[in-house]
Amino acid sequence: MTRMRTCAVAAAFALIAWPSAGLIGQEPAVSMVADEGEGAKYWPRWRGPSGQGLATGSGYPDTWSATQNVLWKTPVPGNGNSSPIVWRDRIFLTTATENGKRLSLLAYRRADGVRLWETAAPDGRTDFGAHHKNGYASATPATDGERVYVSFGTRGLFAFDMDGKVVWRRDLGPMDAYHGAAGSPLLYKNRIILYQDQSSGSFIAAFDTRTGQQLWRTGRDASVGWGTPIAIRVVDHDEIIVNGQQRVLAYDPDTGRELWRCSGSTYEVIPTPVVGYGMVFCASGRAGPTLAIRPGGKGDVTRTHLAWESPRGSPFVPSPILFGPQLYAINDMASIVTSLDAMTGRVLWQGRLGAARYEGFSASPVAVDGKVFFTNDEGETFVLRAGPAFELLHVNAIGESTLASPALVDGRWYLRTARNLIAIGR
């Protein structure tokens, strides 16, 4: 099933930390640049403080229904597939009304779900050709506790203060991406980084978090994509990784200069990469390959740094998750979950999650307390025990469609459905 490259994984990368466990031998040579300090206690961005869908702590229920373990439910106006983020006592998410003419940031109180405020972005361009799985409010916000940063695609990049006032706005220019814009902004140190691949004028750019000033902008040789960049630390320097059309690229976060590229991904790429064991794992659909790349190279590293690739079965929309020594991914075209050995790419097991549905999964998986959770578009969450064998523990039905990924903080789940924001806990 897995075609191995002749290049060996260097010894410097061999003994590293499990993402969910203690160290094995030494500190990792490659790691995700994760939120530290107060941000590590919450869910401040796409896929949480680690950027990989990993929750910390305990006490999270693994069973629920439309009534069981539901602490509160509150309506969300409009439509949107962005995921909720959490900081202290507030939950933030975006929504669109009036067929995308009105785009808003919403704030809710964590304790009881009361909506605290809604701020609409100023009028401007309306995205065109938005797919039903995308819409006009798909990018998940990011926050540093001082401001909330939101990408509204053709409307621009925004910073709001914690009370909903617009601090700054930057026009990103017209966008002609079919299915619309979707990638979430990456908060990296004192800058916001995002990219947009489109028919013409594709770019990756960085903006100062305090002023919105553009720090750099680099053109990209790609025509379509809806992904989110990640920041990784490679021994003594950082790299921005973009899992894009037909290739994965790395950029210098200070200058935007391209560092390396690795070919092998497919034409339409959405999943966010994950990091561990000295490698960056990049999935691409539809049902395409998964690449395991050793970062830190220069130029075209396809023949030198591609440690392994699994030829098919990758997700189209959801991102993979690395938990312990295993990489888990859901093929949303067939509802089949695959577990790979992270070091070698060997398939350990596969299992079907419910009935096969065409593009039946959109939310990215999360993991906590020895379990991996996959939620399909019908609002069913499949709870799997992490390990060397396929073991389905529960199927939880919330009773509402959901395409957004959950946020997990302090033993509570926060789910955004097509109609509501729901808190689940004991």
N, C-alpha and C positions, 0 to 999 in steps of 0.2 A: 504494500500500500504506500509506503514512503520511500522516495528516492533520495538516498543519502549522497551528499557531496563528498568529494575526496578530501576536502580540507578538514582537519581535526579541530575540535574545540580546544583552545589553548589552556594550559594548566592554570593560568591565572584566573580563568573563568570557571574552573571546575568545582571549587569548593566555595559555595556562596549560601546566602540565606534563603530559606523557604519564605515566600511572601506571607505565610500565615503561621510561621513557627519560629523557633529560635535559630541561632546561627549554626551553621555546619562548618566549622573549621576556621573561617575568617570572614571579614566584612566583604560584601559583594563589590566586585569591580565595576559593575554597571547597575544603576538603580534609577527608579522613577524619581524625579524631583517632586516630592510630596509636600503638602501643607504641613507647616510646623507651628509650634506655639498654640494659640487659642484656636486657630483654624483646624487643627488636628482633632478637636473635640466635636466638630460639627460635620456638615456635609456641604462645603462651600462652593462646589463646582460640579461639573459633569463627572460622574462616576466617583464622587466623594473625595475625601482628603488625600487618598492615595492616587486618585485618578485611574484606579483599576477595578472599582466596584467592590472593594473589600471593606467590610465594616469591622469595628473593634468593639470589645466589651461583650456582655452576655445579657440574657434576659429577653431576647427577641423571640416572640412567639413564632412557631413554625406551622401553626394551623389557624385558619380563619375562614369566614364566609361573609355573606352580606350582612350578617348580624353578629356572629361570634367574634369576640375580641376587637370589635369596632368601638373605639373610644369616642370618636366624633366624625361627622360627615358634613361638609359645607359645600354649597354650590360654587362652581367656577363659571363665570360668564364667558360667552364666546367659545372659540375653538383654539386648540393648541396642543402640540405634542412635546413641548419642552418639558424637561424634568424639574421637579421642585428642588431648590437648594435651601439649606438651613443655616442660620447664624443666630446664636443665643436663643431668644424667644420668638424669632420670626422665621417664616417660610416665605420664599419668593418664587414666583413663576410668571411666565408671560402668557398672553392670550391675544387673539385677534377677533374683531367683530366687523360688521359692515363689509363682509367679503374682503377683508384685508386692508380696508381703508383706515381703520382705527386699530393701532397696535399699542398694547398696554403692559406695564409691569404691575403686578399685584403683590401685596404683602398681607400675610395672615398671622395670627397669634398662635403659637404652637400649643398653648395650654388647652384651648377650646375651639380653635378653628375660626374664630371671629376675623372677618376681613377688616384690616386696619386702614388700608388706603389702596387706591388705584391711580396710577399716573399714565396718561396717554402720551405717546411720543408725538412730537409736532408733525403736522401734515407733510407729506412728501411723496416720493415715488411709491407705487404699489407693485409688488412683485407680480410676475406673470407666470402662467403655466404651472402653478403650484399643484403638486401631486397630492392625492387624498391622504397619502402616508406622510406628507410633508406639511402642507399648509403654509401659513404666514407667520407662525410663532413656534418654530421647531428648535431653535438654538437655546440651549440651557444657559442661564445667567451664571456669573461667577462673582464672588464677593470676597473682600479682604477685611470686612467689618467696618470699613469707613464708607465705601461706595459699592454699588451693585452695577456690574458691567454687563451690557446687553447688546447683542448683535441682532438688529432687525433687517438684515440683508440690504435690500435696495434703499431702505429708509435711513440706514447708517448705523454707526457704532455709538452707544450712549453710556454715560456714567450717571447714575442716580445716587443721591445721598440716602441714608437709611430711613429718612422720612418721606422719600418719594420725589424730592426736587431734582430736576435735571441739572447736573453740574456742568457737563459738557456734551457736545455732539460732534461727531466727525462724519462727513459725507465720504463714503467709500467709492462713489461713482456708480454709474449704471451697471447692472448685472444682467447678463443674458444666459443664465444657467437654466437649462430645461429642468422642469420639476421644481424650480425655485432654489433659493439659498437655504442652508440648514446647519452648517458647521458651527459648533459652540466656541466661544472665545477661551483662550488659555491665559490664565493669570500666572505670569512668571516674574517673580521679584517685583520691580516697579513698572512693569509693562504688561500690556495686553497684546497677545499675538493671535492672529487668525489668518486663514487663507480662504480664497475663493477661486475655484476652477470653473471656467465658463468658456463659451464659444470664442471669445476674444478678450484679451486683457487679464488673463489669470494672474494671481499674485499671492504672495504671503507678505504680511506687514506687521510691524510692531508700533505700539502707541504708548505714550507716557500715561500712567494711571491717574496722575494728578491733574494734568492739563489736557490730555487728549492729543498732544502734539505727535505727529508721525515721526518716529525715530528712524525707520528704514522701511523700504518696500522693494521686494525682489520679484521680478517676473517669473512665471512658471510655464513650462512647456506641457500644458495639459488642457483639456477642453471640457471635462466634466468631473464632478466629485462633490461629496457632501460630508467630508470627514472633519475631525477635530485633531489639531496637533497635540503632541505631548512633549514634555521637557525631560531629558534624562541626564544623569551625571555619569560620565565615562572617565574613570580614574581621576583625572585632574582638570577636567573641563566639562562644560555642559553642551548638549546638542538638542536642537528642536527637530523632532521627527514627524514627517508627514507621510502617511500611508495613502498614496495617490494613484492616479491612473497609470497602469502598466509598470510603475516603479515606486520604490520607497526612497525618499530623499531626506538628508540631514542638513540643517542650517546652523550657522553660528548665531546664537541668540543676541549677540551684541551688534552684529553688522548685517545680518541677513545673507551673508556669503554662503553659497552651497559648499558643503564639506564632502559629501559622498552620495552616491546613488546606487541602488540595487534593483535590477529588473526582475520581473516574474509575477507581478500582480495583474489583475484583469482590467477591463476597460472602465467599469463602473465600481467605484470603491467607496464604502461608507464606514466600516468598522474602525474603531480607535485601537491603536496598538497597545499591548501590555508588555511588561518588562520583567525579567528575572533570569537567573542562571547565566548571566553574562550575555544575554541575547534580547533582541526586540522581536516580538512575535506579531506578525502582520497578516491578517486574514483578508480575503477579497472574494467577492461573489461575482456573478451568481453561481454559487456552489463551486467556486474556484479554488485555488491553492492557498495554503497557509505557509508563510515564509518565516524561518528563524534566522535572524541576521545578527552577526556580531558587530556592534557599532565601533566607531573610533577609526575607521579607515579614511582613505582619500581617493577622490575620483570614482570611477566605476569599480565597485567592489563585488560585482555579481559572482565572479569566479574565485574570489579570495575570502569573502566573509559570509557567504550564504552557508550556514552550518547544516541545515536540512530544510526540505520542503515536503509538505504533504500535498499530493497532486489535486485533490478534489474534496468537496464536502464542506467548504467554508461557508459561514453565514453571509447573507447579502446585506442585511440591515444591522442586526445586533452585533455587538463587539464580543470577542472571546473573553475568557477570564482565566487567570493563572492562580491556582489555589493549591498550596503544597507543591508536590512534584509533578502535578498534572495540569495540562491545558485543556479547558472545556470550551466547546463551541456548539451552537445550535444551527443546523442547516435549516433555515426558516422556509426553504422551498419544499421541504419534505417532513419537517417536524422531527428530525433525527438529531440527537445530541451525540457528540463524539468526544471521547477523552483520549488525549495523546500524552505520551511520556514527554515531558518538556525538554529533557536533555537530548533525546534521540529522534523525536517525532513519531515513534512507533505507536500505532493505534492500540490502545488498551481495551476499549470496549465501545459499543454503540448501542443506543436504545431509542425507541420512538416515544415521544411525549404526546399522548393523545392521538386523535385522528390526524392524518396527513392533510394539511391545508396549504394551498399555494400562498406563499409569503405570510404564513400564519403567526410569525413572531417578529416583533419590532423592538420591544424593550430589551436592553442589555442585561445579562445576568448579574446577580450579586452573590456574595458568599459571606457567611458568618457562622460561627459555632459549629464547624465541621460539616456544614451543609452548603449546597449550591442551589440557587433558586432561579428558575426560568419562568417568565410570564408571557403568555401568548396574547394575541390581540383580542381574544374573547374575555380576558380578565381572569384566566385560569393560571395559577402559579404552581408549577411542578417542583416539589422539594426532593432533591437527591442527596443521598449521603455521599460526601466526598470520599473517594477511595478507589481501589483497583478493580472494583466490579460495579456494574450498573445496579443501583438499588434505589427504587422510587419509594419514598416514604409517605408522601401525602400529595393530594391535588386540592388546592384551595381555590374556590370560585367566588370572586367578589361580586359577580352578577352585572358587571358593567365593562364595556369595551375600554381597553387601555393600550396606548402605544408608547407611553412615557416610561422611563426607568424609575424605580423607587429611590427614595432617600431614607437612610437608616441612622438614627441618632438616639442615644440614651434608652435603648430597649424598645423604641417605637419605629414602626414603618410609616412612611408617608407616601401614599399612592395617589397619582393624578390620573383620573379616568376621563372619559369623554364628557362627563357632566360634573364631577365632584372632585374635591380634595378630601382624602380619607386618612385618618390616623388609626393605626392598628397597634395594640399593645395589650398587656395583661391587666 
